[in-house]
Amino acid sequence: KIGLVTLGVTVVMALMVPWLNRMINTPASAE
């Protein structure tokens, strides 16, 4: 179960990082 949780967190982070960078770098475009 721990392995699955770690994998899930890794996937979520991989998806969130580019999204967060996009939000931070282009706040005007995000609106």
mmCIF file of the N, C-alpha and C atoms, coordinates in Angstrom:
data_MODEL
# 
_entry.id   MODEL 
# 
loop_
_atom_site.group_PDB 
_atom_site.id 
_atom_site.type_symbol 
_atom_site.label_atom_id 
_atom_site.label_alt_id 
_atom_site.label_comp_id 
_atom_site.label_asym_id 
_atom_site.label_entity_id 
_atom_site.label_seq_id 
_atom_site.pdbx_PDB_ins_code 
_atom_site.Cartn_x 
_atom_site.Cartn_y 
_atom_site.Cartn_z 
_atom_site.occupancy 
_atom_site.B_iso_or_equiv 
_atom_site.pdbx_formal_charge 
_atom_site.auth_seq_id 
_atom_site.auth_comp_id 
_atom_site.auth_asym_id 
_atom_site.auth_atom_id 
_atom_site.pdbx_PDB_model_num 
ATOM 1  N N  . LYS A 1 1  ? 0.843  -1.208 0.000   1.00 0.00 ? 1  LYS A N  1 
ATOM 2  C CA . LYS A 1 1  ? 0.000  0.000  0.000   1.00 0.00 ? 1  LYS A CA 1 
ATOM 3  C C  . LYS A 1 1  ? 0.875  1.254  0.000   1.00 0.00 ? 1  LYS A C  1 
ATOM 4  N N  . ILE A 1 2  ? 1.979  1.187  0.772   1.00 0.00 ? 2  ILE A N  1 
ATOM 5  C CA . ILE A 1 2  ? 2.872  2.348  0.838   1.00 0.00 ? 2  ILE A CA 1 
ATOM 6  C C  . ILE A 1 2  ? 3.415  2.672  -0.550  1.00 0.00 ? 2  ILE A C  1 
ATOM 7  N N  . GLY A 1 3  ? 3.748  1.626  -1.306  1.00 0.00 ? 3  GLY A N  1 
ATOM 8  C CA . GLY A 1 3  ? 4.281  1.840  -2.652  1.00 0.00 ? 3  GLY A CA 1 
ATOM 9  C C  . GLY A 1 3  ? 3.261  2.521  -3.545  1.00 0.00 ? 3  GLY A C  1 
ATOM 10 N N  . LEU A 1 4  ? 1.992  2.107  -3.414  1.00 0.00 ? 4  LEU A N  1 
ATOM 11 C CA . LEU A 1 4  ? 0.932  2.699  -4.235  1.00 0.00 ? 4  LEU A CA 1 
ATOM 12 C C  . LEU A 1 4  ? 0.721  4.155  -3.853  1.00 0.00 ? 4  LEU A C  1 
ATOM 13 N N  . VAL A 1 5  ? 0.780  4.439  -2.554  1.00 0.00 ? 5  VAL A N  1 
ATOM 14 C CA . VAL A 1 5  ? 0.608  5.821  -2.087  1.00 0.00 ? 5  VAL A CA 1 
ATOM 15 C C  . VAL A 1 5  ? 1.732  6.696  -2.628  1.00 0.00 ? 5  VAL A C  1 
ATOM 16 N N  . THR A 1 6  ? 2.953  6.179  -2.541  1.00 0.00 ? 6  THR A N  1 
ATOM 17 C CA . THR A 1 6  ? 4.110  6.929  -3.041  1.00 0.00 ? 6  THR A CA 1 
ATOM 18 C C  . THR A 1 6  ? 3.976  7.183  -4.535  1.00 0.00 ? 6  THR A C  1 
ATOM 19 N N  . LEU A 1 7  ? 3.541  6.158  -5.267  1.00 0.00 ? 7  LEU A N  1 
ATOM 20 C CA . LEU A 1 7  ? 3.364  6.301  -6.711  1.00 0.00 ? 7  LEU A CA 1 
ATOM 21 C C  . LEU A 1 7  ? 2.288  7.339  -7.003  1.00 0.00 ? 7  LEU A C  1 
ATOM 22 N N  . GLY A 1 8  ? 1.202  7.287  -6.250  1.00 0.00 ? 8  GLY A N  1 
ATOM 23 C CA . GLY A 1 8  ? 0.108  8.249  -6.437  1.00 0.00 ? 8  GLY A CA 1 
ATOM 24 C C  . GLY A 1 8  ? 0.583  9.668  -6.189  1.00 0.00 ? 8  GLY A C  1 
ATOM 25 N N  . VAL A 1 9  ? 1.331  9.855  -5.097  1.00 0.00 ? 9  VAL A N  1 
ATOM 26 C CA . VAL A 1 9  ? 1.844  11.190 -4.770  1.00 0.00 ? 9  VAL A CA 1 
ATOM 27 C C  . VAL A 1 9  ? 2.781  11.679 -5.863  1.00 0.00 ? 9  VAL A C  1 
ATOM 28 N N  . THR A 1 10 ? 3.623  10.786 -6.361  1.00 0.00 ? 10 THR A N  1 
ATOM 29 C CA . THR A 1 10 ? 4.571  11.153 -7.421  1.00 0.00 ? 10 THR A CA 1 
ATOM 30 C C  . THR A 1 10 ? 3.834  11.612 -8.671  1.00 0.00 ? 10 THR A C  1 
ATOM 31 N N  . VAL A 1 11 ? 2.776  10.875 -9.035  1.00 0.00 ? 11 VAL A N  1 
ATOM 32 C CA . VAL A 1 11 ? 1.993  11.226 -10.224 1.00 0.00 ? 11 VAL A CA 1 
ATOM 33 C C  . VAL A 1 11 ? 1.307  12.570 -10.024 1.00 0.00 ? 11 VAL A C  1 
ATOM 34 N N  . VAL A 1 12 ? 0.713  12.762 -8.848  1.00 0.00 ? 12 VAL A N  1 
ATOM 35 C CA . VAL A 1 12 ? 0.021  14.029 -8.557  1.00 0.00 ? 12 VAL A CA 1 
ATOM 36 C C  . VAL A 1 12 ? 0.998  15.196 -8.633  1.00 0.00 ? 12 VAL A C  1 
ATOM 37 N N  . MET A 1 13 ? 2.176  15.030 -8.038  1.00 0.00 ? 13 MET A N  1 
ATOM 38 C CA . MET A 1 13 ? 3.176  16.093 -8.055  1.00 0.00 ? 13 MET A CA 1 
ATOM 39 C C  . MET A 1 13 ? 3.629  16.387 -9.480  1.00 0.00 ? 13 MET A C  1 
ATOM 40 N N  . ALA A 1 14 ? 3.828  15.333 -10.269 1.00 0.00 ? 14 ALA A N  1 
ATOM 41 C CA . ALA A 1 14 ? 4.264  15.495 -11.654 1.00 0.00 ? 14 ALA A CA 1 
ATOM 42 C C  . ALA A 1 14 ? 3.239  16.296 -12.452 1.00 0.00 ? 14 ALA A C  1 
ATOM 43 N N  . LEU A 1 15 ? 1.955  16.105 -12.128 1.00 0.00 ? 15 LEU A N  1 
ATOM 44 C CA . LEU A 1 15 ? 0.893  16.812 -12.842 1.00 0.00 ? 15 LEU A CA 1 
ATOM 45 C C  . LEU A 1 15 ? 0.711  18.227 -12.293 1.00 0.00 ? 15 LEU A C  1 
ATOM 46 N N  . MET A 1 16 ? 0.921  18.396 -11.002 1.00 0.00 ? 16 MET A N  1 
ATOM 47 C CA . MET A 1 16 ? 0.685  19.694 -10.360 1.00 0.00 ? 16 MET A CA 1 
ATOM 48 C C  . MET A 1 16 ? 1.801  20.697 -10.630 1.00 0.00 ? 16 MET A C  1 
ATOM 49 N N  . VAL A 1 17 ? 3.052  20.231 -10.654 1.00 0.00 ? 17 VAL A N  1 
ATOM 50 C CA . VAL A 1 17 ? 4.188  21.144 -10.831 1.00 0.00 ? 17 VAL A CA 1 
ATOM 51 C C  . VAL A 1 17 ? 4.070  21.991 -12.100 1.00 0.00 ? 17 VAL A C  1 
ATOM 52 N N  . PRO A 1 18 ? 3.849  21.384 -13.288 1.00 0.00 ? 18 PRO A N  1 
ATOM 53 C CA . PRO A 1 18 ? 3.718  22.185 -14.512 1.00 0.00 ? 18 PRO A CA 1 
ATOM 54 C C  . PRO A 1 18 ? 2.528  23.132 -14.435 1.00 0.00 ? 18 PRO A C  1 
ATOM 55 N N  . TRP A 1 19 ? 1.433  22.677 -13.797 1.00 0.00 ? 19 TRP A N  1 
ATOM 56 C CA . TRP A 1 19 ? 0.233  23.509 -13.675 1.00 0.00 ? 19 TRP A CA 1 
ATOM 57 C C  . TRP A 1 19 ? 0.521  24.711 -12.778 1.00 0.00 ? 19 TRP A C  1 
ATOM 58 N N  . LEU A 1 20 ? 1.205  24.459 -11.662 1.00 0.00 ? 20 LEU A N  1 
ATOM 59 C CA . LEU A 1 20 ? 1.557  25.547 -10.741 1.00 0.00 ? 20 LEU A CA 1 
ATOM 60 C C  . LEU A 1 20 ? 2.508  26.523 -11.420 1.00 0.00 ? 20 LEU A C  1 
ATOM 61 N N  . ASN A 1 21 ? 3.477  26.010 -12.156 1.00 0.00 ? 21 ASN A N  1 
ATOM 62 C CA . ASN A 1 21 ? 4.424  26.881 -12.862 1.00 0.00 ? 21 ASN A CA 1 
ATOM 63 C C  . ASN A 1 21 ? 3.687  27.755 -13.866 1.00 0.00 ? 21 ASN A C  1 
ATOM 64 N N  . ARG A 1 22 ? 2.698  27.165 -14.554 1.00 0.00 ? 22 ARG A N  1 
ATOM 65 C CA . ARG A 1 22 ? 1.926  27.907 -15.540 1.00 0.00 ? 22 ARG A CA 1 
ATOM 66 C C  . ARG A 1 22 ? 1.123  29.013 -14.851 1.00 0.00 ? 22 ARG A C  1 
ATOM 67 N N  . MET A 1 23 ? 0.570  28.700 -13.690 1.00 0.00 ? 23 MET A N  1 
ATOM 68 C CA . MET A 1 23 ? -0.234 29.675 -12.945 1.00 0.00 ? 23 MET A CA 1 
ATOM 69 C C  . MET A 1 23 ? 0.638  30.822 -12.449 1.00 0.00 ? 23 MET A C  1 
ATOM 70 N N  . ILE A 1 24 ? 1.845  30.485 -11.979 1.00 0.00 ? 24 ILE A N  1 
ATOM 71 C CA . ILE A 1 24 ? 2.752  31.495 -11.427 1.00 0.00 ? 24 ILE A CA 1 
ATOM 72 C C  . ILE A 1 24 ? 3.359  32.352 -12.540 1.00 0.00 ? 24 ILE A C  1 
ATOM 73 N N  . ASN A 1 25 ? 3.750  31.714 -13.628 1.00 0.00 ? 25 ASN A N  1 
ATOM 74 C CA . ASN A 1 25 ? 4.428  32.427 -14.710 1.00 0.00 ? 25 ASN A CA 1 
ATOM 75 C C  . ASN A 1 25 ? 3.459  33.251 -15.544 1.00 0.00 ? 25 ASN A C  1 
ATOM 76 N N  . THR A 1 26 ? 2.211  32.761 -15.699 1.00 0.00 ? 26 THR A N  1 
ATOM 77 C CA . THR A 1 26 ? 1.251  33.476 -16.541 1.00 0.00 ? 26 THR A CA 1 
ATOM 78 C C  . THR A 1 26 ? -0.076 33.666 -15.809 1.00 0.00 ? 26 THR A C  1 
ATOM 79 N N  . PRO A 1 27 ? -0.067 34.498 -14.742 1.00 0.00 ? 27 PRO A N  1 
ATOM 80 C CA . PRO A 1 27 ? -1.289 34.725 -13.959 1.00 0.00 ? 27 PRO A CA 1 
ATOM 81 C C  . PRO A 1 27 ? -2.370 35.398 -14.790 1.00 0.00 ? 27 PRO A C  1 
ATOM 82 N N  . ALA A 1 28 ? -1.977 36.274 -15.701 1.00 0.00 ? 28 ALA A N  1 
ATOM 83 C CA . ALA A 1 28 ? -2.948 36.991 -16.528 1.00 0.00 ? 28 ALA A CA 1 
ATOM 84 C C  . ALA A 1 28 ? -3.635 36.024 -17.491 1.00 0.00 ? 28 ALA A C  1 
ATOM 85 N N  . SER A 1 29 ? -2.865 35.097 -18.060 1.00 0.00 ? 29 SER A N  1 
ATOM 86 C CA . SER A 1 29 ? -3.420 34.147 -19.022 1.00 0.00 ? 29 SER A CA 1 
ATOM 87 C C  . SER A 1 29 ? -4.322 33.127 -18.328 1.00 0.00 ? 29 SER A C  1 
ATOM 88 N N  . ALA A 1 30 ? -4.055 32.885 -17.048 1.00 0.00 ? 30 ALA A N  1 
ATOM 89 C CA . ALA A 1 30 ? -4.830 31.883 -16.305 1.00 0.00 ? 30 ALA A CA 1 
ATOM 90 C C  . ALA A 1 30 ? -6.257 32.374 -16.078 1.00 0.00 ? 30 ALA A C  1 
ATOM 91 N N  . GLU A 1 31 ? -6.406 33.674 -15.973 1.00 0.00 ? 31 GLU A N  1 
ATOM 92 C CA . GLU A 1 31 ? -7.741 34.227 -15.727 1.00 0.00 ? 31 GLU A CA 1 
ATOM 93 C C  . GLU A 1 31 ? -8.628 34.079 -16.943 1.00 0.00 ? 31 GLU A C  1 
# 
